[in-house]
Amino acid sequence: MADHNNSTEKLRDVEADFINPFITAMYDTMRSMGERSSRKGDAALVRTEVFNHDLLIAMRVDGTINGFVIIGMSGETARKMVSVFLFGIPIVELDEMARNAVREFSLRVAERAKKALVGREYHVNVTHGVNFGTSLEFKKKLEFIQVHYLLDYGELEVFFNIMKTQK
């Protein structure tokens, strides 16, 4: 229980200043790739060590702030999102072309978020990777702020665990 309270105390250090660059980067990237109706939904605090979505985008933040941002979605939502990105081409499976579109989305979000954080004078690097059909597991349970992102064709879940670097 003490570990949970310490984690909660640490998450109180998570500032909108750390999260908003990623939310804005996602929104701007989706708009630039053809999505027109995305909106932020509910937020919650979750504690987990495993992410089991069909598609996972994991971004690691290192520097004066550090942590993780994880975007998860179902395969159906991923196929529909890629279809929008590819100007309506029907996507039946996440083939190499579709996977490349997801990787491009991941790259753009990471670069835009990093640029915004650096603009706020945080010295950070944001790396990214995409898991297709495999879970992502941490060695221990971590607390994340979970934000639902609503689209016309599905839902994304975005998980944030970013804090100031401990000295």
MOTAFEN-V438326 format. One record per pair of residues at least 24 apart in sequence whose ideal C-beta (glycine too) atoms are under 8 Angstrom apart, sorted by the first residue. I is the first residue (numbers start at 0). J is the second residue. Records with the same first field share a line. If there is no record, write none. Layout:
I->J / J
This chain:
3->46
6->46 / 141 / 142
7->44 / 142
9->142 / 162
10->44 / 142 / 144 / 160 / 162
12->162 / 163
13->144 / 159 / 160 / 161 / 162
16->119
17->60 / 64 / 66 / 116 / 121 / 159 / 161 / 162
18->144 / 146 / 159 / 161
19->115
20->111 / 112 / 115 / 116 / 119
21->58 / 68 / 108 / 112 / 157 / 159
22->146 / 157
23->111 / 112 / 115
24->107 / 108 / 109 / 110 / 111 / 112 / 115
25->70 / 108 / 148 / 155 / 157
27->111
28->104 / 107 / 108 / 111
29->80 / 104
31->107
32->83 / 84 / 104 / 107
33->83 / 84 / 86
34->80 / 83 / 84 / 150
36->150 / 151
37->148 / 149 / 150
38->148 / 149
39->146 / 147 / 148 / 149
40->146 / 147 / 148 / 149 / 154
41->146 / 147
42->144 / 145 / 146 / 147
43->144 / 145
44->142 / 143 / 144 / 145
45->142 / 143 / 145 / 158
46->140 / 141 / 142 / 143
47->140 / 141 / 143
48->136 / 137 / 138 / 139 / 140 / 141
49->134 / 135 / 136 / 137
50->134 / 135 / 136 / 158
51->134
52->156
53->77 / 131 / 132
54->93 / 101 / 129 / 130 / 131 / 132
55->129 / 130 / 133 / 134 / 135
56->101 / 104 / 105 / 108 / 127 / 128 / 129 / 130
57->127 / 128 / 129 / 130 / 135
58->105 / 108 / 109 / 112 / 125 / 126 / 127
59->125 / 126 / 127
60->116 / 123 / 124 / 125 / 161
61->123 / 124 / 126
62->121 / 122 / 123 / 124 / 164
63->121 / 122 / 123 / 163 / 164
64->116 / 121 / 123 / 161 / 162 / 163 / 164
65->123 / 161 / 162 / 164
66->159 / 160 / 161 / 162
67->141 / 143 / 158 / 159 / 160 / 161
68->112 / 157 / 158 / 159 / 160 / 161
69->135 / 143 / 157 / 158
70->105 / 108 / 155 / 156 / 157 / 158
71->155 / 156 / 157 / 158
72->153 / 154 / 155 / 156
73->153
74->132
75->153
76->150 / 152 / 153 / 154 / 155
77->101
79->150 / 152 / 153
80->104 / 150 / 152 / 153
83->152
93->131
98->129 / 131
101->129 / 131
102->129
105->129
